Amino acid sequence: MVKEKMGPVQPWWRIRMLWLVFGGPAVAVVASFALLFVAVRGGDTPLPQASAGADSQSPATQARNHAATPRP
């Protein structure tokens, strides 16, 4: 059996493919924690309800009824 000559063994941080293999998921984990921090810390406050009653829904109701009417 013929042994092939192999080059010198490089440390893992010198191999570029390993940066993609380990770096991609690591960046995703860090980004998910950042997103979690933003979601927990900076949540939006709810808007007050409009007290206009049924009048506030009239444009949406008209559009829905217009879209539901059959064409002649």
URHUJO-V94639 format. One record per pair of residues at least 12 apart in sequence whose C-alpha atoms are under 7 Angstrom apart, sorted by the first residue. I is the first residue (numbers start at 1). GAP is how many residues later the second one is. Records with the same first field share a line. If there is no record, write none. Layout:
I=GAP  GAP
//
This chain:
none
//
